[in-house]
């Protein structure tokens, strides 16, 4: 049983958690009452919880699981299978047919006419109406004419112009270029260089740069250093005052607020919280033991007060009565019903045959038709013939006919 546990296990599961050192007698005194009160509060909750768990498991096992299986089967039979059949047998062939028809119509409307127009109209017209004449004109007329014009231009124009350029224009051009370069420098370069070097640079250097540098070094730099020292001193003073104010405020907050809160948390709230948590855990486990014991007692009562009488009634009364009904009533009734069914089927079969024969006879009487051959009894052979050597006892002998006459 679950109550029969070793001392180590009981101490492991029932002892409260580790407590910090410094617990007083007040904690030890209030521990047992707190656990009793918590147990009285937790026990109904644990029993209701166990009852709900048992009911939920029974409902899941007896109702929800079969209902889910039934709903799943119904979903497969009524929804999934028809949808799969509809998709495979109807929608897929219909989609293929619509796709093929759309592709065929698209090609017939937008591809084949343009392909035929390009292949049988544009290409022949352009080829034989434009390309072939242009190629012929280029090969037969323009190419020889171009060759002749190129030869004339090379011999009558290019050669004389090249001789004149090499012999006359090149020497004269060198002298003219040198004169033009000297004039350009004298008019556009040397005056601006002299103006920049001897006027602009001295004026800017000694009239602007040197005074500005002197003012920066002799006036602005000492003034900036003094202002920086003054601002640094003021900043250090303000920082020292702020640090003092912050230290005083922090000391006040720590002394008046943090220290009491920490003391209350450490010596009051933490032990109370630990005791309540430990008591809740122990009470939950004890309530579980009590709930299981109550459940076992109810189960034992139900088995002895309901289960065993019902089982005895089923085995001692229902089973013999059921066997008697099966062997004395059901099986003879079933056998009689089977024989009656067979006789009824045979009667219906013979009646159907009679009706069929009557219908055929009436039809032959009204319309006429070939008479069906009636079965003829086989001829009984006589004692012996010339063609046979068999002899049948107690039978009259047949007339003796020779084999030659019988053919």
Secondary structure as GFF3:
##gff-version 3
##sequence-region A 1 407
A	DSSP	alpha_helix	7	14	.	.	.	ID=ss1
A	DSSP	alpha_helix	25	59	.	.	.	ID=ss2
A	DSSP	pi_helix	60	64	.	.	.	ID=ss3
A	DSSP	alpha_helix	65	75	.	.	.	ID=ss4
A	DSSP	pi_helix	76	80	.	.	.	ID=ss5
A	DSSP	alpha_helix	81	86	.	.	.	ID=ss6
A	DSSP	pi_helix	87	91	.	.	.	ID=ss7
A	DSSP	alpha_helix	92	106	.	.	.	ID=ss8
A	DSSP	pi_helix	107	111	.	.	.	ID=ss9
A	DSSP	alpha_helix	112	117	.	.	.	ID=ss10
A	DSSP	pi_helix	118	122	.	.	.	ID=ss11
A	DSSP	alpha_helix	123	126	.	.	.	ID=ss12
A	DSSP	pi_helix	127	131	.	.	.	ID=ss13
A	DSSP	alpha_helix	132	137	.	.	.	ID=ss14
A	DSSP	pi_helix	138	142	.	.	.	ID=ss15
A	DSSP	alpha_helix	143	153	.	.	.	ID=ss16
A	DSSP	pi_helix	154	158	.	.	.	ID=ss17
A	DSSP	alpha_helix	159	164	.	.	.	ID=ss18
A	DSSP	pi_helix	165	169	.	.	.	ID=ss19
A	DSSP	alpha_helix	170	188	.	.	.	ID=ss20
A	DSSP	alpha_helix	190	195	.	.	.	ID=ss21
A	DSSP	pi_helix	196	200	.	.	.	ID=ss22
A	DSSP	alpha_helix	201	204	.	.	.	ID=ss23
A	DSSP	pi_helix	205	209	.	.	.	ID=ss24
A	DSSP	alpha_helix	210	215	.	.	.	ID=ss25
A	DSSP	pi_helix	216	220	.	.	.	ID=ss26
A	DSSP	alpha_helix	221	253	.	.	.	ID=ss27
A	DSSP	pi_helix	254	258	.	.	.	ID=ss28
A	DSSP	alpha_helix	259	264	.	.	.	ID=ss29
A	DSSP	pi_helix	265	269	.	.	.	ID=ss30
A	DSSP	alpha_helix	270	302	.	.	.	ID=ss31
A	DSSP	pi_helix	303	307	.	.	.	ID=ss32
A	DSSP	alpha_helix	308	313	.	.	.	ID=ss33
A	DSSP	pi_helix	314	318	.	.	.	ID=ss34
A	DSSP	alpha_helix	319	324	.	.	.	ID=ss35
A	DSSP	pi_helix	325	330	.	.	.	ID=ss36
A	DSSP	alpha_helix	331	367	.	.	.	ID=ss37
A	DSSP	alpha_helix	403	406	.	.	.	ID=ss38
###
